[in-house]
Amino acid sequence: MPAEVLAQAAHEMLDWHGSGMGVMEMSHRGKEFQSIYEAAEADLRELLAVPANFKILFMQGGGLAENAIVPLNLSALRAPAGGTGSADFVVTGSWSEKSLKEASKYCQTTVAASDKAGGFTSIPAASTWQLSDQASYVHLCTNETINGIEFQSLPDLKALGSQAELVIDFSSHVASRPVDWSKVGLAFGGAQKNLGPAGLTLVVVREDLLGHALPICPSAFNYKTVADNGSMYNTPPTYAIYMAGLVFQWLKRQGGVAAMEARNIAKAELLYGAIDATGFYMNGVARGARSRMNVPFFLRNEALNDAFLTGAKAAGLLQVKGHKSVGGMRASIYNAMPIEGVQALVQYMQEFERTHG
Ligand SMILES: *Cc1c(COP(=O)(O)O)cnc(C)c1O
């Protein structure tokens, strides 16, 4: 979270704009919260340049719940009446693997491409994807948070001969770069990596994809029901929406998504440059697939891992330990991480190499 946003929320905690209430005490249908909600939605639409024919839904359940909610709503899109349909998956890391597994409970699934055998270090070229004729959608995780793999552009499914809709899980890089909505049917993401606190899930869906849910789809998770009720079919996560709204205002003050992208490129170049500079550290991801948000790296001498982490903590560099499924280190340098934070990490890495290399 940007420090400025936390300070503003603290200031408004007990009394929001002279209303005599904190945001957590407001009715979600009252005029105060309605104004917070409408501003948040409009700011997000502007920041992500979401076209008018897409709905923005504020939901709950996180990215993991969406792994079920997406097939429940979209798998039957191109299926014969009464069928549950099918979906294609491009498996590029832990998160798309999870999405595939969950969707398989609700519909037929096909792995169109996978780099599991390669240890999830690159993105299979779109020209090699085995897309099926009948799939309702193709799922991609456009930033694999754990493996540090990011799509640098979105595939054009039509040009690949597929009639399916593109579904992207953009949880961990939303608002860090622009989205080409002409290629996307639906995008979803948990808010907690780049937009705000945990508890809010963002769904951006083209209107014509609403209304195809399977009969077993829970009402609170039916995109059409949620859209028809302005994301208030059930009580939305009001405080998380308010906090995300403050982050959207902060993003606009920074110059919007284009300015964030330029900063994120500079941050990532600095860190990957330091990793590649000598043989002391290494990142195994193909250059064209490296994530700007999540940078996993390893010390060639893994016996030094504990010393590296202890020193990092002492230097105020927190949460540098890699995900347990991958090991090593991982720097998550989301939007709210200033370049100074990356400079401090690089300085520490160079110092550590000097004393331990
Ligand atoms: C964190 C994350 C999720 C899971 O989000 P939850 O809110 O914990 O359900 C899903 N996908 C990606 C790419 C993530 O980084």
The ligand as a Tripos MOL2 file, in Angstrom:
@<TRIPOS>MOLECULE
LIG
   15    15     1     0     0
SMALL
NO_CHARGES

@<TRIPOS>ATOM
      1 C1         -2.4530  -14.0890   -5.3000 C.3       1 LIG1
      2 C2         -2.9760  -14.6630   -6.5680 C.ar      1 LIG1
      3 C3         -4.1910  -15.3770   -6.6530 C.ar      1 LIG1
      4 C4         -4.9740  -15.7800   -5.4250 C.3       1 LIG1
      5 O1         -5.6470  -14.8040   -4.8560 O.3       1 LIG1
      6 P1         -6.5000  -15.0570   -3.5290 P.3       1 LIG1
      7 O2         -7.0290  -13.7060   -3.3120 O.co2     1 LIG1
      8 O3         -5.5770  -15.5260   -2.4720 O.co2     1 LIG1
      9 O4         -7.5500  -16.0620   -3.8500 O.co2     1 LIG1
     10 C5         -4.6230  -15.8210   -7.8730 C.ar      1 LIG1
     11 N1         -3.9010  -15.6030   -8.9790 N.ar      1 LIG1
     12 C6         -2.7240  -14.9490   -8.9530 C.ar      1 LIG1
     13 C7         -1.9690  -14.7470  -10.2110 C.3       1 LIG1
     14 C8         -2.2270  -14.4640   -7.7430 C.ar      1 LIG1
     15 O5         -1.0480  -13.8200   -7.7040 O.3       1 LIG1
@<TRIPOS>BOND
     1     1     2 1
     2     2     3 ar
     3     2    14 ar
     4     3     4 1
     5     3    10 ar
     6     4     5 1
     7     5     6 1
     8     6     7 2
     9     6     8 1
    10     6     9 1
    11    10    11 ar
    12    11    12 ar
    13    12    13 1
    14    12    14 ar
    15    14    15 1
@<TRIPOS>SUBSTRUCTURE
     1 LIG1         1 GROUP 0 **** ****
